[in-house]
Amino acid sequence: MFGMKPITGTMVDSLLFSASLLGILLLFSTFIRVKLQFLRKYYISASLIAGLIGLILGPEVLGIIPKDIISSWGALSGRLIILVLAPMLITGSFPKLGKLGRVTGGQCTWSYLATSAQYAIPCLLSALIFTPFMNVNPLFAAIVEEGWAGGHGTAGGMKMVFDSLSYGDGSSLAITSATIGLLYGVIGGTIAINYAARKGYIHNVVSDNKQVEELLDGERKEVGSNITISRNVIDIFAFHAGLVGAAVIIGYLLMRVLKVFFNFNLYWFIAAMLGGLVVQALIINTKWNKCIDRPTMSRIQGLALEFLVAGAISSVKITVIVKYALPLIIQQGLFMIIMPFLLFFFGRRLFTHNWFENSIIVFGTACGVVATGFLLLRLIDPELKTESAEAFAASRPFCSPFIAGGILTSMMPNLIAQYGNLTVGLAWTVAFVCILIIAKLAGWFKFNPEV
């Protein structure tokens, strides 16, 4: 009825074994992450370490882990993105601009400008250089935004999109792009902070010499979930998993309806996010809305994301990276120059107060992940006394559903395949200009900075 094939016990056994083995890698990587100071200093996650270990032990290097298991991890990553995005709009409320409207607007503008640049420039590069002179697949242009702004989760989750367009190399390249972006976000962001401090843009840079305790016990334990329903009724994790499941099914039905009746392809992970919006709309005015606990939803997303990242990196094809070495160096190296330009040029013109603090958090997020942005912010605002963190939180509902792993991210490979890089690149260039015009009209952008 729903177009799904029955799952045999053998299939379930294989999935359980593969997922458990990946869990062991995550566990082992956690020990390494906590133990090694270098990894702690640059906030390299255990899932990234697990993925690299899996890659080394896999058929691409040592051949200890069989190819079938690595393939299972890669396929699992492409589906786990559904569970990452499905809860995104189940928050107990609908997005609001917030009391810090101008700062929030500025951060939204910066994020969309970065996304526009991460699509326009690679598309034009591919159209004018990579494809005609190096015979590079046009879809290569999509990996910058999917990797840098999207992060490893989005890069791994886009596997099903690239596979549907017969571009099997895309997933490995996107994950490589995400790794480069993450490392650059931390290292390049730290360099930018030191430069800004010397120029007098900030005044309270703190040293990173303080040992941060990462194993929490006793009074230092943090609450990761709140009980909003009596345990006599249902476990709180199971209740929220049910909400996520409803979003996933609604998304699947939406995807099927659009395909059957309108011949429109909507990827399941984006449809599941829209399904989450439907779930939220259905319960927003009921007593059940008070039972939604955002931290619990975050735990579900976090669980899926850790396995997604580890599995996706483990399934990277090194031969593909070697094959694309020259265009990768050119493309990624160019954005190591462009991102600081966006940081310093537009940051000063989008924010009237604390411009560097408000810019560095979105810079870090556009290069790596949200954690990278907060890491950089805490280096210059350790007590979060500025409005930057609060404004950033208010800006995400206006950004995350659309860019850096949202709807526009999922559409890009198809747009490139259908219209070509030159057309798409010029369209994003126009979008870049339009964003500036809108920001100017809204009073968020000034051509002549006051600082």
C-alpha positions as CSV (number, residue, x, y, z in Angstrom):
1,M,0.0,0.0,0.0
2,F,2.8,2.5,0.9
3,G,5.3,1.2,-1.6
4,M,7.5,-0.4,1.1
5,K,9.0,-3.9,1.0
6,P,8.8,-6.2,4.0
7,I,11.8,-6.3,6.2
8,T,13.0,-9.8,7.0
9,G,14.6,-10.9,10.3
10,T,17.9,-11.4,8.6
11,M,17.8,-7.7,7.4
12,V,17.1,-6.6,11.0
13,D,19.9,-8.7,12.3
14,S,22.3,-7.2,9.8
15,L,21.2,-3.6,10.6
16,L,21.5,-4.3,14.4
17,F,25.0,-5.7,14.0
18,S,26.2,-2.9,11.7
19,A,24.7,-0.2,14.0
20,S,26.2,-1.8,17.1
21,L,29.6,-2.0,15.5
22,L,29.3,1.7,14.6
23,G,28.3,2.3,18.3
24,I,31.5,0.6,19.5
25,L,33.5,2.9,17.2
26,L,31.7,5.9,18.7
27,L,32.4,4.6,22.2
28,F,36.1,4.1,21.5
29,S,36.4,7.5,19.8
30,T,34.8,9.1,22.9
31,F,37.7,7.7,25.0
32,I,40.2,9.1,22.5
33,R,38.4,12.5,22.3
34,V,38.5,13.0,26.1
35,K,42.1,11.8,26.4
36,L,43.9,13.7,23.7
37,Q,44.4,17.4,24.4
38,F,44.9,18.3,20.7
39,L,41.4,17.0,19.8
40,R,39.9,18.7,22.8
41,K,41.5,22.0,21.9
42,Y,40.0,22.1,18.4
43,Y,36.7,20.6,19.5
44,I,36.9,17.7,17.1
45,S,33.8,15.5,17.9
46,A,33.9,11.8,18.7
47,S,31.7,11.1,15.7
48,L,34.2,12.7,13.4
49,I,37.0,10.6,15.0
50,A,34.9,7.5,14.7
51,G,34.3,8.2,11.1
52,L,38.0,8.6,10.4
53,I,38.8,5.4,12.3
54,G,36.1,3.6,10.3
55,L,37.6,5.0,7.1
56,I,41.1,3.7,8.0
57,L,39.8,0.3,9.0
58,G,37.6,0.0,5.9
59,P,38.3,-1.3,2.4
60,E,39.7,2.0,1.3
61,V,42.8,1.6,3.5
62,L,43.4,-1.4,5.8
63,G,40.4,-3.6,4.7
64,I,39.7,-4.8,8.3
65,I,36.0,-3.8,8.2
66,P,34.2,-5.5,5.3
67,K,32.9,-3.5,2.4
68,D,29.3,-4.7,3.1
69,I,29.3,-3.1,6.6
70,I,30.8,0.1,5.3
71,S,28.1,0.2,2.6
72,S,25.5,-0.3,5.3
73,W,26.9,2.6,7.3
74,G,26.7,4.8,4.2
75,A,23.1,3.8,3.5
76,L,22.2,4.3,7.1
77,S,23.6,7.9,7.1
78,G,21.4,8.8,4.1
79,R,18.3,7.8,6.2
80,L,19.3,9.2,9.6
81,I,19.1,12.7,8.2
82,I,15.3,12.2,8.2
83,L,15.4,11.8,12.0
84,V,17.6,14.8,12.3
85,L,15.3,17.2,10.4
86,A,11.9,15.8,11.3
87,P,11.9,17.3,14.9
88,M,13.3,20.6,13.8
89,L,9.9,22.4,13.7
90,I,8.3,20.6,16.6
91,T,9.3,23.2,19.2
92,G,6.1,23.9,21.0
93,S,5.7,27.3,19.3
94,F,6.1,28.9,15.9
95,P,9.1,31.0,15.0
96,K,9.2,34.7,16.1
97,L,11.7,37.3,15.2
98,G,12.3,38.0,18.9
99,K,13.0,41.2,20.8
100,L,16.4,41.6,19.3
101,G,14.9,42.2,15.8
102,R,17.7,44.2,14.3
103,V,20.5,42.0,15.5
104,T,18.5,38.9,14.6
105,G,17.8,40.3,11.1
106,G,21.5,41.1,10.7
107,Q,22.5,37.6,11.5
108,C,19.9,36.2,9.2
109,T,21.2,38.5,6.4
110,W,24.8,37.4,7.0
111,S,23.8,33.7,6.9
112,Y,21.9,34.1,3.6
113,L,24.8,36.1,2.1
114,A,27.2,33.4,3.0
115,T,24.9,30.7,1.5
116,S,24.5,32.8,-1.7
117,A,28.2,33.1,-2.0
118,Q,28.8,29.4,-1.3
119,Y,26.5,28.6,-4.2
120,A,27.1,31.4,-6.7
121,I,30.9,31.3,-6.8
122,P,31.3,27.5,-7.0
123,C,28.6,27.3,-9.7
124,L,30.3,30.0,-11.8
125,L,33.7,28.3,-11.2
126,S,32.3,25.0,-12.5
127,A,30.6,26.6,-15.4
128,L,33.6,28.6,-16.6
129,I,36.6,26.5,-15.6
130,F,36.0,23.1,-13.9
131,T,33.5,21.6,-16.3
132,P,34.8,22.9,-19.7
133,F,38.5,22.5,-19.0
134,M,38.8,19.8,-16.3
135,N,35.7,17.7,-17.3
136,V,34.4,17.9,-13.7
137,N,30.8,16.9,-13.0
138,P,28.6,20.0,-12.8
139,L,27.2,18.8,-9.4
140,F,30.6,19.3,-7.9
141,A,29.5,22.9,-7.4
142,A,27.0,21.9,-4.7
143,I,29.5,20.6,-2.2
144,V,30.7,23.9,-0.6
145,E,27.4,24.9,1.0
146,E,26.4,21.3,1.8
147,G,29.8,20.8,3.5
148,W,30.7,24.1,5.0
149,A,27.3,25.6,6.1
150,G,25.6,22.2,6.2
151,G,28.3,20.3,8.1
152,H,28.9,16.5,8.1
153,G,25.3,15.7,8.9
154,T,24.0,17.4,5.8
155,A,26.9,16.2,3.7
156,G,26.2,12.6,4.7
157,G,22.5,13.0,4.4
158,M,22.7,14.3,0.8
159,K,23.9,10.9,-0.4
160,M,20.4,9.9,-1.5
161,V,20.2,13.1,-3.5
162,F,23.5,12.6,-5.3
163,D,22.7,8.9,-5.9
164,S,19.3,9.8,-7.4
165,L,21.2,12.0,-9.9
166,S,23.8,9.3,-10.6
167,Y,26.6,11.2,-9.0
168,G,28.0,8.7,-6.6
169,D,31.2,10.8,-6.0
170,G,29.1,13.6,-4.5
171,S,28.7,12.3,-1.0
172,S,32.4,11.6,-0.5
173,L,33.3,15.1,-1.8
174,A,30.6,16.8,0.3
175,I,31.9,15.1,3.5
176,T,35.5,16.1,2.5
177,S,34.3,19.7,2.1
178,A,32.6,19.5,5.5
179,T,35.8,18.3,7.1
180,I,37.8,21.1,5.5
181,G,35.2,23.7,6.5
182,L,35.1,22.5,10.1
183,L,38.9,22.6,10.6
184,Y,39.0,26.0,8.8
185,G,36.2,27.4,10.9
186,V,38.1,26.6,14.2
187,I,41.6,27.6,13.0
188,G,40.6,30.4,10.7
189,G,38.2,31.8,13.2
190,T,40.8,31.8,15.9
191,I,43.2,33.7,13.6
192,A,40.4,36.2,12.8
193,I,39.8,36.7,16.6
194,N,43.5,37.4,17.2
195,Y,43.5,39.9,14.3
196,A,40.3,41.6,15.5
197,A,41.8,41.9,19.0
198,R,44.9,43.6,17.7
199,K,42.7,46.0,15.6
200,G,40.7,46.9,18.7
201,Y,37.4,45.4,17.5
202,I,37.1,43.3,20.7
203,H,38.4,43.8,24.2
204,N,37.9,40.7,26.3
205,V,39.6,37.8,24.5
206,V,40.3,35.0,27.0
207,S,43.0,32.4,26.9
208,D,42.2,28.8,25.9
209,N,44.6,27.5,28.5
210,K,41.9,26.7,31.0
211,Q,41.3,22.9,31.3
212,V,37.7,22.2,30.5
213,E,36.3,19.2,32.3
214,E,34.3,17.1,29.8
215,L,33.3,14.1,32.0
216,L,30.6,15.5,34.2
217,D,29.7,13.9,37.6
218,G,28.0,14.9,40.8
219,E,26.8,18.4,40.8
220,R,28.3,19.1,37.4
221,K,25.9,16.8,35.6
222,E,23.7,18.6,33.1
223,V,20.0,18.0,32.5
224,G,19.5,16.7,29.0
225,S,15.7,16.1,29.1
226,N,12.7,17.2,31.1
227,I,9.9,14.8,32.2
228,T,6.7,16.4,30.9
229,I,4.5,13.2,31.1
230,S,4.3,10.9,34.1
231,R,6.5,7.8,33.7
232,N,3.4,5.8,34.6
233,V,2.0,6.8,31.2
234,I,4.9,6.6,28.8
235,D,8.6,7.2,28.8
236,I,9.3,10.8,27.7
237,F,11.8,9.6,25.0
238,A,9.2,7.2,23.6
239,F,6.5,10.0,23.5
240,H,8.8,12.3,21.6
241,A,9.9,9.5,19.3
242,G,6.3,9.0,18.5
243,L,5.9,12.7,17.5
244,V,9.0,12.3,15.3
245,G,7.5,9.1,13.8
246,A,4.3,11.0,13.0
247,A,6.3,13.7,11.3
248,V,8.2,11.1,9.3
249,I,5.1,9.3,8.1
250,I,3.3,12.6,7.3
251,G,6.4,13.6,5.3
252,Y,6.4,10.3,3.5
253,L,2.8,10.6,2.5
254,L,3.4,14.2,1.3
255,M,6.3,13.0,-0.7
256,R,4.2,10.3,-2.4
257,V,1.3,12.6,-3.1
258,L,3.6,15.1,-4.8
259,K,5.2,12.4,-6.8
260,V,2.0,10.6,-7.9
261,F,-0.3,13.6,-8.6
262,F,2.2,16.4,-9.5
263,N,5.3,14.4,-10.7
264,F,7.3,16.5,-8.2
265,N,10.3,15.0,-6.4
266,L,10.5,16.1,-2.7
267,Y,13.2,14.3,-0.7
268,W,12.0,12.5,2.4
269,F,14.1,14.4,4.8
270,I,12.7,17.7,3.7
271,A,9.2,16.3,3.6
272,A,9.7,15.0,7.2
273,M,10.6,18.5,8.3
274,L,7.4,19.8,6.8
275,G,5.6,16.9,8.5
276,G,7.0,18.2,11.8
277,L,5.4,21.5,11.0
278,V,2.1,19.8,10.5
279,V,2.4,17.9,13.8
280,Q,3.2,21.2,15.6
281,A,0.2,22.9,13.9
282,L,-2.1,20.0,15.0
283,I,-1.2,20.2,18.7
284,I,-0.3,23.9,19.1
285,N,-3.6,24.8,20.7
286,T,-4.0,21.6,22.8
287,K,-2.8,20.5,26.2
288,W,-0.3,18.2,24.6
289,N,1.7,21.1,23.3
290,K,2.9,21.7,26.8
291,C,4.3,18.2,26.8
292,I,6.8,19.0,24.0
293,D,10.3,19.2,25.5
294,R,12.8,20.7,23.2
295,P,15.9,19.2,25.0
296,T,14.4,15.7,24.5
297,M,13.9,16.4,20.8
298,S,17.5,17.6,20.7
299,R,18.6,14.2,22.2
300,I,16.8,12.4,19.4
301,Q,18.4,14.6,16.8
302,G,21.8,14.2,18.5
303,L,21.6,10.4,18.6
304,A,20.8,10.3,14.9
305,L,23.4,12.9,14.0
306,E,26.3,11.1,15.8
307,F,25.7,7.8,14.0
308,L,25.1,9.7,10.7
309,V,28.4,11.6,10.8
310,A,30.4,8.5,11.9
311,G,28.8,6.3,9.2
312,A,29.1,8.9,6.4
313,I,32.8,9.6,7.0
314,S,33.6,5.9,7.2
315,S,32.1,5.4,3.7
316,V,34.1,8.2,2.0
317,K,35.9,7.0,-1.1
318,I,39.5,8.2,-0.9
319,T,40.0,7.5,-4.6
320,V,37.3,10.1,-5.3
321,I,39.2,12.7,-3.3
322,V,42.4,12.0,-5.2
323,K,40.5,12.2,-8.5
324,Y,39.2,15.7,-7.6
325,A,42.3,16.9,-5.9
326,L,43.0,20.0,-8.1
327,P,39.5,21.4,-8.3
328,L,39.0,20.7,-4.6
329,I,42.1,22.7,-3.7
330,I,41.1,25.6,-5.9
331,Q,37.4,25.6,-4.8
332,Q,38.1,25.1,-1.1
333,G,41.1,27.4,-1.0
334,L,39.1,30.2,-2.6
335,F,36.5,30.1,0.2
336,M,39.3,30.3,2.8
337,I,39.7,33.8,1.4
338,I,36.1,34.7,0.8
339,M,34.8,33.8,4.2
340,P,37.0,36.2,6.1
341,F,36.0,38.9,3.6
342,L,32.4,38.3,4.4
343,L,33.2,38.4,8.1
344,F,35.0,41.7,8.2
345,F,33.3,43.6,5.3
346,F,29.7,42.8,5.9
347,G,29.9,42.3,9.7
348,R,30.8,45.9,10.2
349,R,28.0,47.0,8.0
350,L,25.2,44.7,9.4
351,F,25.6,45.4,13.1
352,T,25.9,48.7,14.9
353,H,27.0,47.3,18.3
354,N,29.3,44.3,19.1
355,W,29.7,43.7,15.3
356,F,32.5,41.2,15.6
357,E,30.8,39.1,18.3
358,N,27.6,39.0,16.2
359,S,29.5,38.1,13.1
360,I,31.9,35.5,14.4
361,I,29.1,33.2,15.6
362,V,27.5,33.1,12.2
363,F,30.9,32.8,10.5
364,G,31.8,29.7,12.6
365,T,28.4,28.2,11.8
366,A,28.8,28.9,8.1
367,C,32.2,27.2,8.1
368,G,31.5,24.3,10.3
369,V,28.6,23.7,12.7
370,V,26.7,25.6,15.4
371,A,29.2,24.4,18.0
372,T,32.0,26.0,16.0
373,G,30.2,29.3,16.1
374,F,29.6,29.1,19.9
375,L,33.2,28.0,20.4
376,L,34.5,31.2,18.7
377,L,32.0,33.4,20.4
378,R,33.0,32.1,23.9
379,L,36.6,32.9,23.1
380,I,35.7,36.6,23.1
381,D,32.5,36.6,25.1
382,P,32.9,33.8,27.7
383,E,30.0,34.9,29.9
384,L,27.7,35.6,26.9
385,K,27.2,39.1,28.0
386,T,26.5,40.4,24.5
387,E,23.3,39.8,22.7
388,S,25.0,37.6,20.1
389,A,24.0,34.2,21.4
390,E,20.4,35.1,22.1
391,A,20.0,36.8,18.7
392,F,21.6,33.7,17.0
393,A,19.1,31.4,18.6
394,A,16.2,33.7,17.4
395,S,17.6,33.7,13.9
396,R,17.8,29.9,13.4
397,P,14.1,29.2,12.8
398,F,14.4,31.7,9.8
399,C,17.5,30.0,8.5
400,S,17.8,26.3,9.3
401,P,14.6,25.2,7.5
402,F,15.9,26.7,4.3
403,I,19.7,26.8,4.2
404,A,22.6,24.9,5.6
405,G,20.8,21.6,5.3
406,G,17.3,22.9,4.6
407,I,15.0,23.0,1.6
408,L,17.3,25.1,-0.6
409,T,20.2,22.8,0.1
410,S,18.3,19.7,-0.9
411,M,17.1,21.5,-4.1
412,M,20.5,22.7,-5.3
413,P,21.8,19.5,-7.0
414,N,18.5,19.1,-8.9
415,L,18.6,22.8,-9.9
416,I,22.1,22.4,-11.2
417,A,21.2,19.3,-13.1
418,Q,18.2,20.9,-14.7
419,Y,19.3,24.4,-15.5
420,G,23.1,24.2,-15.5
421,N,25.7,25.9,-13.3
422,L,25.9,29.2,-15.3
423,T,22.2,29.9,-14.9
424,V,22.1,28.8,-11.2
425,G,25.3,30.7,-10.4
426,L,23.9,33.9,-12.0
427,A,20.6,33.4,-10.1
428,W,22.4,33.2,-6.8
429,T,24.5,36.2,-7.7
430,V,21.2,38.1,-8.2
431,A,19.9,36.7,-4.9
432,F,23.0,38.0,-3.2
433,V,22.3,41.5,-4.4
434,C,18.6,41.2,-3.6
435,I,19.4,40.2,0.0
436,L,21.6,43.3,0.4
437,I,18.8,45.5,-1.0
438,I,16.2,44.0,1.3
439,A,18.6,44.3,4.3
440,K,19.2,48.0,3.4
441,L,15.4,48.7,3.1
442,A,14.9,47.0,6.5
443,G,17.5,49.1,8.1
444,W,19.9,46.2,8.8
445,F,22.7,47.1,6.3
446,K,24.7,50.3,6.1
447,F,27.2,51.0,3.3
448,N,29.3,53.2,5.5
449,P,30.0,51.5,8.8
450,E,30.2,53.6,12.0
451,V,33.0,51.5,13.5
